Amino acid sequence: MSNVQTKKGRIGILTGGGDVPGLNPAIRGVTIRAIREGYEVIGIRRGWAGMVEIVRDKDADNSNNFEVLTESLVNRIGRTGGTFLHSSRTRPSHVPDESVPDHLKNKYNEKMNDLTPEVLKNLDYLGIDYLIPIGGDDTLSYGVKLHKEGVRVIAIPKTMDNDVPGTDYCIGFSTCVTRTIQMTHSLRTSAGSHERFLVIEVFGRYAGFTALLPTMAGAANRCVIPEYPFRMERLCELLVADWSTNPSHYSVVLVSEGAVEQGGDMTFSEHEKDAYGHKKLGGAGDHISKQLKKISHDFNNGRTINVINQRLGYLVRCGDPDAIDSIVPMAYGNLALNLILKGVSGRLVALKNGRYDNVPIDIVTSYKKVVDVQQYYNTERLRPYYESFESKPLFIMASD
């Protein structure tokens, strides 16, 4: 691979972490522009895993680790959801012994291994001049590490939670919000038919944007978010009041998966941690549903209110991208190419105050991007504030 001649150079692109609609349009946006500017584009398969598992031998079969991208290939997939390059949560600086590739086990045999030296050698072997990782703060944090090692990196932000610092918008967020609103409205028919509470759990480990914004759009009466520990009694009191004043006798609450009660902790579906130290969340909606049913009679004249409990999960991250997640990825891909053509690296492409921009890549690891509770969340009413929208960005509370 390293001996192939190209006009201007070779660009590597990869996707890491969870899938979202908009990844394939971003890959397409990068590839078509790059090819027309005289670059060759290499798609790294399965995120950082592909960079770790490459065998530096011209006779080795590396088809599962990388491929040359063409216009015809990316044009076919550019309108679809997910990522055709596949993904993983591999963290090359923290690879457990059981995940070290077979051809490297003699060299790396600690309980936890830093395979960054191999990644650097593999980048050189592929002749990659610029690397474009597309991912959330976990995936991009390793991009920051490579930048500090001297690799020319341009990062593209992706996450349904919209929690990558430095940008008002991450690929996948709009489709997630759109689907959440649609599905919540669909589930209202069942909640109304049976006169129940409707509890819907959505993604959001540390940031509550995916619960707060749909609630602001009218999808729910209340929402509970990771940034503010709530009291179950207060939530139930509010939902009963909403239930009582609704002609169809139902009320709706959106629950971030990372939401916690005062004095409580996050609800985990598994206790095993991923490569970035995160336990798998899931079950906050289950817990809240049980407690609401249990105490509802205290606020409803002794009558219990039953609950419909639904976890949206992968339903909001599968399928095709919406309009925004088709347009923004295309623009982000072109922004990345503009930087490359200028010889610039170490940047994160971004949307700031409604305009496309770029910021230093190390902003990704500089702080956590979460909801500004004081500005956007009414802690007494457990719902967004509906005021002061002037000069706010499109998604209102999404700016830093």
Secondary structure, DSSP 8 states (H G I E B T S, - for coil): -TT---SSEEEEEEE-SS--TTHHHHHHHHHHHHHHTTEEEEEETTTHHHHHH----TTS--TTTEEE--HHHHHHHTTSSS-TT------TTSEEGGGS-GGGTTT--SSEE--HHHHHHHHHHHT-SEEEEEE-HHHHHHHHHHHHTT--BEEEEB-TT---TT-S--BTHHHHHHHHHHHHHHHHHHHHHHT-EEEEEE--SS--HHHHHHHHTTS-SEEE-TTS-B-HHHHHHHHHHHHHHSTT--EEEEEETT--BTT----EEEEEE-TTS-EEE--HHHHHHHHHHHHGGGGTTT----EEEEE-GGGGTSS---SHHHHHHHHHHHHHHHHHHTT--SEEEEEETTEEEEEEGGGGGT------HHHHEETTTTEE-----TT--TTSTT--
